[in-house]
Amino acid sequence: MATAPQMPLKRARWARSPFYFNSAAHLLQIGREKADCLEELLEAVRSCPDASIFQHTFQTLEEHHFIKEGFSNDFAHWAFAACNEIELAERLSVLDVRGFTSIPDLRERLVTIIESYVKANPKAATRQAMEPFYFMAADLVVIPTPYVARNLGEFADGLRQVSIHSIYYHYMDARLRLKLNTNDFSIWLEQELDLHQAAERLNQIDMYTSTLEGVRRSILKVIEGEMHRA
């Protein structure tokens, strides 16, 4: 009996340059700055190294990636838990770090929030916190992985295999490293595969309302959709 002819498989679109998946480790160090009250926190935020601002905002998202609710940065958490300043904690918590592409801009915004609260609540400025805030910073150590992608299929396979630390490194850490309001995945899709709409959809994934595993699934959903349309 004759069999129906098989449809030829679609050829995968090859990227101009491959995507190399990396991961990263952060070596945490305690800095010189410490705050025992809001007034001291304000001064320390003004003068601490850029790496400390990054640690207590961006890096917090990786360390607490499994928490879907709560305060989005260490400053907000300390204002709530150690100072019992709920209003300030809420103001700091709604700060969306994804909208910042430079540490100086983020620092300025933090200063503005804390400074305005301290001026409006002078008694709170010098009230002793239940525990001090220690400013920290981390040295980034980039770790290569064996995963390389030359097309969307390989890219999806790599996304499934790499650790959440790799997802964080390429999706969140890249925003500051590249001085752009984007991520490594979107840049590769746009520059190497001309998938501009897919790149933009990845940028719109909300990391604040999902775990890093949820971000991984959202990225894969976009990539798999593109593979079906190819």
C-alpha positions in Angstrom: 0.0 0.0 0.0 1.4 3.4 -1.0 2.1 5.7 1.8 1.4 9.4 1.8 4.4 11.6 1.0 5.9 13.2 4.0 6.0 17.0 4.2 9.6 18.3 4.2 10.8 19.6 7.5 11.3 23.3 7.8 14.9 24.4 8.0 15.9 26.1 11.2 16.9 29.7 10.8 20.5 30.0 11.8 21.7 32.9 13.9 24.5 35.1 12.6 26.4 34.4 15.8 25.7 31.8 18.5 24.4 32.5 21.9 26.7 31.3 24.7 24.9 30.6 28.0 26.8 31.8 31.0 26.0 31.6 34.7 27.4 33.7 37.6 28.3 33.5 41.2 28.4 36.5 43.6 31.0 36.7 46.3 29.3 38.8 49.0 31.3 41.3 51.1 30.3 43.6 54.0 31.0 47.2 53.2 32.1 50.1 55.4 28.7 51.8 55.6 26.1 50.9 58.3 22.8 52.6 59.3 21.2 52.5 62.7 18.4 54.9 61.8 16.8 56.4 58.7 19.0 59.5 58.8 22.1 57.3 58.6 20.5 55.2 55.9 20.0 58.3 53.8 23.6 59.4 54.2 24.9 55.9 53.4 22.8 55.6 50.3 24.3 58.9 49.1 27.9 57.7 49.5 28.0 53.9 49.3 29.6 52.3 46.3 27.5 51.6 43.2 28.0 47.8 43.8 26.1 48.2 47.1 23.1 49.9 45.5 23.1 47.1 42.9 23.3 44.4 45.7 20.4 45.7 47.7 18.1 46.2 44.7 18.8 44.1 41.6 20.6 41.3 43.4 17.8 40.9 45.9 15.6 39.6 43.1 17.9 36.6 42.6 18.4 35.8 46.2 14.6 35.8 46.9 13.5 34.6 43.5 11.1 32.1 45.1 9.1 34.8 46.9 6.2 36.1 44.8 5.0 38.6 47.4 6.7 41.0 49.8 9.2 43.8 49.5 11.2 44.0 46.3 14.4 45.3 47.8 16.5 45.2 51.0 15.9 48.9 51.8 12.2 48.5 51.8 12.4 45.3 53.9 14.6 47.0 56.5 12.3 50.1 56.7 9.4 47.7 57.5 11.1 45.1 59.7 13.7 47.1 61.6 12.2 50.6 61.7 8.4 49.9 61.6 8.0 52.6 59.0 5.4 51.0 56.9 4.7 53.9 54.6 8.4 54.3 53.7 8.7 50.6 53.1 5.8 50.7 50.7 7.3 53.7 48.8 10.6 51.9 48.5 8.9 48.7 47.5 7.1 50.1 44.5 10.4 51.2 43.0 10.7 49.2 39.8 14.4 48.7 39.1 13.6 47.5 35.6 13.1 51.1 34.6 16.7 52.1 35.5 19.7 51.6 33.2 22.3 53.3 35.5 23.1 53.1 39.2 23.4 56.9 39.6 19.7 57.3 38.5 18.6 54.5 40.8 20.6 56.0 43.7 19.1 59.5 43.1 15.6 58.0 43.2 16.3 56.2 46.4 17.7 59.3 48.0 14.6 61.3 46.9 12.2 58.8 48.5 14.1 58.5 51.8 14.8 62.2 52.0 11.2 63.3 51.4 10.0 60.8 54.0 12.6 62.0 56.6 11.7 65.6 56.1 8.0 64.9 56.5 8.6 62.6 59.6 11.6 64.2 61.5 11.0 62.1 64.6 11.4 58.9 62.6 14.7 60.2 61.1 16.8 59.5 64.2 14.7 56.8 65.9 16.9 53.8 66.6 16.2 50.8 64.4 15.7 47.3 66.0 18.8 46.1 64.1 21.3 47.9 61.9 21.4 47.9 58.1 24.8 46.6 56.8 25.7 47.7 53.3 27.1 44.9 51.2 28.4 44.4 47.7 29.3 41.4 45.6 32.0 40.6 43.2 30.6 38.9 40.1 32.3 35.7 38.8 31.1 34.7 35.4 30.9 30.9 34.9 30.7 29.5 31.3 28.2 26.7 30.7 28.3 23.9 28.0 25.2 25.2 26.4 25.4 27.1 23.0 22.5 28.0 20.7 22.7 28.6 17.0 19.0 28.6 16.3 15.7 28.8 18.2 15.5 25.1 18.9 18.9 25.0 20.5 18.1 28.2 22.3 15.0 26.6 23.8 16.9 23.5 24.8 19.5 25.7 26.5 16.9 27.6 28.4 15.4 24.4 29.7 18.8 23.1 30.9 20.6 26.0 32.5 20.2 27.0 36.2 18.1 29.8 37.4 21.4 31.7 38.1 22.0 31.7 34.3 18.5 33.0 33.7 19.1 35.8 36.2 22.5 36.7 34.7 21.2 37.0 31.2 17.8 38.4 31.9 18.2 40.8 34.9 21.9 41.4 35.5 22.4 42.3 31.9 20.2 45.3 32.2 22.9 47.1 34.2 25.9 45.5 32.6 24.9 46.6 29.1 23.5 50.0 30.2 20.3 49.2 28.3 16.8 48.6 29.3 16.9 45.2 27.9 18.5 41.8 28.4 20.9 39.4 26.7 18.2 37.1 25.3 16.3 40.0 23.6 19.5 41.4 22.2 20.4 38.1 20.6 17.0 37.5 19.2 16.9 41.0 17.7 20.5 41.3 16.4 21.2 37.7 15.3 17.8 36.5 14.2 15.9 39.7 13.4 13.1 38.6 15.8 12.2 42.1 16.9 8.7 41.4 18.3 9.9 38.3 20.2 12.7 40.4 21.7 10.2 43.0 22.8 7.9 40.4 24.3 10.8 39.1 26.4 11.4 42.6 27.7 7.8 42.8 28.9 8.0 39.8 31.2 7.4 40.9 34.7 10.0 39.5 37.0 8.3 41.0 40.1 5.2 38.8 39.9 6.9 35.6 39.2 9.8 33.4 40.4 12.8 32.9 38.2 11.4 29.5 37.2 8.3 31.4 36.1 10.4 33.8 34.1 12.1 30.8 32.4 8.6 29.4 31.5 7.5 32.8 30.2 10.6 33.1 28.0 10.2 29.6 26.7 6.6 30.3 25.8 7.7 33.2 23.6 10.4 31.1 22.0 8.2 28.1 21.4 5.6 30.4 19.8 8.2 31.7 17.4 9.3 28.2 16.5 5.8 27.2 15.6 5.5 30.3 13.4 8.8 29.6 11.6 
